[in-house]
């Protein structure tokens, strides 16, 4: 386990430099509006692995959902557990992360068996994960919900120094009680490696040049994010700003990297809003 954590630091950890937050006084948007027309976006966490024969079909389900709803759906492929284990000569990629393993353990993904998905971290009877056949219905049920929070996510990336600056501004569109946290992650797309598969419409049993999409590469502000408000919550118009600076891992292709940020309830982890921005145009 110690060796795995050391490897995770080398492969996935970010060189975190600074984080700060600023809470501004309540304000009302111009025209007196409070964001009634803004809808809540959906985060679909696809728990997957290169040794999982059913995972390519599940990934296709996730992408079909994103094709249907466009930018209103954010995808994140999280490689965890036994099915994500690397091992030569076939599985040369290690796409596991410390955060992904922690989330897998917390939500019971590996115990239930891959592939599983979590949508906006909503739960039913204490169970967060859903099978791929349930993802579409669960997404449709909340895709038009009004948003309680607006996230303004900005990035500034220097290709020479590989320094990445991130700004996350969260605006409360309604008065909300309870504590909230903000989570910021890095995702890399189009990683090519070997994948087991049992869906002939996708490819052979062993796909040597499988393209792994929307892969979680690490978290920017901790495994469970950081506090946005205390238990008193926030009144309508409150803005909380968070900023981060880091050096992008030298092994990652910047043109495929994006930042995903979300705000969630501290009590049950349910997402109120999520945004994704690519660090390069």
N, C-alpha and C positions, 0 to 999 in steps of 0.2 A: 504493500500500500504506500509505504514511504517512497519507494522508487517511482510509483505511478504519479504521486504528487509532484515529485521533482521533475519528472518528464512533462507534466502539465504546465509547470512554471515555464519551462524552456519553450514549449511549443505554443502555448495559448495565452500566457499571462501578458498583460499590458504593463508598460512602464508608467504607472500612475503618478502624476506630478501634483495636480491640485484639484480641489473641488470647493466650490463656495456656493452659498445660497443667499437669496435676498427675497424677503417678503415685502411687497409693496402694499400701500393702503388700498382698501376696497375702492373700486371704481365701477362705473356703469359704461358699457360700450356706447359709442356714438349712436345717437338716435334712440337711446333708451333700450336697445336690444340686449338680450341676455343669452344669445346663441340658440334660440329655439329651433332654428332650421339646421343646425349642425347635428349629424348623426354619429353614433359611436362606431368606430372601426372595429374590426375583428382580428384578433391574433389567433392563428391556428398553429399550435406547437405539434409537430409531427415527430414522435419518438421513434427512432429508426436505427438501423445498423447494417453494415455491409454484408454480414453473414445471414441476414434475415431474408428468407425467400419470398415472403409476402410483402416486404416493404416497398419494392418498386411499384406494385399495383396501388398501394396506399398513397405513395407520392403522387401518382397520376390523379388520384381522387382529389388530393389537396390542390394540385395545379388546375384541375378542371373547375374547382370552386373559385380559385383566384381569377381564372379566365372569365367566369360569369360575372363576378362583382368588381373586378379591376382593383384599383388602389384601396378600395374599402376593406380588402382582406390582406393581411400581412402574414407571410409564411415564415416559419423557422424550423429547419430540420435539426433535431437534437439527437446526436449519436450517443447511445448509452448502453451499459450493461454488456452481457456476454456477446450479443450480436454485433457490437461495435469493436470487439477486440481486434487489434492488428496482429499480423503474423505472416512472416515470409514463408514461401515465396509468392503467395497470392495476394494477401491483404497488406499492402505497403503503407496505406494511409492510417494515421491515428487521428480520428476526428472527435475523440472524446474531450470533454472539458470538465473542470472541477464543478462548475455550476450545473452542467447537465446531469452529472452523476448525483449531485445533491437533490436536484429536482426529481430525478427518477426515483430515488429512495423515498422522498417525501410523498410523492403522489402514487407510489406503488406500481410503477410502470413495468419494471422487469418481473415483478412477482406475477402480474396479470398476463404478461407476454406481449411482445412486439408483433405488429405495429399497433400503437395506440396514439390518440390525439387528444389534446386539451384545447378547448375553445374559450378564449377570454377567461380562463381559469375559473369558470363557473362549475359548481358541483351540484350533484343531486344525491341526497342521502349520504353526504360525505365522500362520494366518489367523483373524482374530477375527470377521469379519462373516458374516452369513447372509442369504439371500434370504427374503422374507416367508413363502414356503411351508414354510420350515424352522423358523420361530419356535416353533410350537406343540409340535413334537416335542422341540426342544431345551429348552423350558421344562419340559415334563412330566418330562424325564429328571433334573432336579435339584430340582424343587419340593418334594420331601419329604426332601431331604438334611438331616441334623442340623447345627445351627449350631455353629460354633466360637467365635463372638463374639456378644454381645448389645449392641445399641445403644439407649440411652435418650436420645431426642431431645426437647428441650423448647424452646419459643419463648415470648417475651413481646413483644407489639407494642403500642406506644402510638399510637393513631389520630390524636392531635393533633400530636405531634412527628414521627410516622412513624419513630420509632426502633425498631429490631428487635434484640432480644437473643436469642442462640441458645446453647444448651448441648448438647454432644454428649458423652455418657459411654459409653465402650466397655469392656465387661467381657469378659475372656478366659475362656471356659467350659472350655477345655482348654489344656494347655501347648503352645505353638507356638514353633518356631524361625524365624529369619529376620526381616527387617525388614517393617514394615507401615506404611501411610499412611492418613490419613483425608481424605476429600473432602466438601466441603459446597457445595451449589449452591442457587440459587433458580430456581423454575419458576413460570410464570404460565399459567393456563388460560383458555380461551374468548376468544382473540384473533380478531377477525373481519377477513377480507380476501379477496382474489381468489385462486382456486386453479385451475390447469389440472387436467383430469380426463379419463380415458378409460373410466370404469366407469359405464355408463348406470343401474345400480341405485343409484348414489350421487347422481348429478346430471348436469347438462349438461357439455359440454366445457369451458366456462368457468363456474365457480361463483363468483358475485360476493360472496356472503355466507357463505363457507366458514368454519367454526369450527375454528381451530387449537388443538389440545389439548396440555396438559402441555409447554409450550414452555420450553426452557432459556433463562433470561434472563441468567445469569452465574454465576460461581463466587465463593464467599465467601473461600476460603483458597488461591487460586492455581489455575493451570490443572491442575496435577497433585496438588493437595492438599498436605498437610504430614506430616512424620514422626510416627508414633505410637509406634514402637519402633525400636531399632537392630537390627543383625544378630543379636543375642543373643535376640531375641524376648521372650516373656513367659510366666510360669508361670500355671497355673490360678488364677483369682480376681483377677488384676491388673486394676485399673481405671485408665483414662487419661481424664481430663476435658479438654475443650477448650471455651472460651467465646469468643463473638464479639459485637461491637456494631457497628451500622451504621445509616445512614439509608436507608430504602427509596426507590427511584427515584420521583420525583413523578408520572411518567407511568404507573406500574403500578397496577392495581386490587388493593388489598390483599385484598379478599374472594376473589380468584382466585389468590393467591400461596401457594405452599407451599415448605417447606425439604426438600431431599433430602440425606441424608448416608449415606455408605458407608465401609466399611473394606476395603482391598484389599492384596494382597501387593505389595510394592515390586518384586519380581523379575519378575513377569509380569502385574501389574495385575488379577489375578482377584479378584472381589469375594467377601468372606466373609460380609458382611451389609449390608443396606440398609434404611433407614427413611425415611418421608415424613410430615411434619406440616404441616397448614395453619396459617397464622399467625393467622387469625381462625376462630372456631367456625363 
